[in-house]
Amino acid sequence: MLYTMASETTRLSSKGQVVIPVEVRRRLGLIPGEELRIEVGSEAERTIVLRGQTKDEVDALIEKGYAWLQKTGLDMVEALHAERRKARRRERRRR
């Protein structure tokens, strides 16, 4: 799969605000007031802007979690720890 990148230039305002150019907003389907998450790379040379999850998406994930709890009867925290232990074992075997 080939990905194409769009490139636009913007400036940081004196108030520390960044305007996302209209063509980028349109391409991403961003709407006013939408939450975005900013991730900065370890070298601080690259920054990634990610769309946040909507309230409906978060609510759906919470419902899915509760349904899983009722279905399995497992302790969610213990299940998470168990999955992480399995992942660490798989990672050690791959090395």
Secondary structure, DSSP 4 states (H G I P E B T S, - for coil): -----------B-TTS-BPPPHHHHHHHT--TT--EEEEE-TTSS-EEEEEPPPHHHHHHHHHHHHHHHHHH---HHHHHHHHHHHHHHHHHHH-
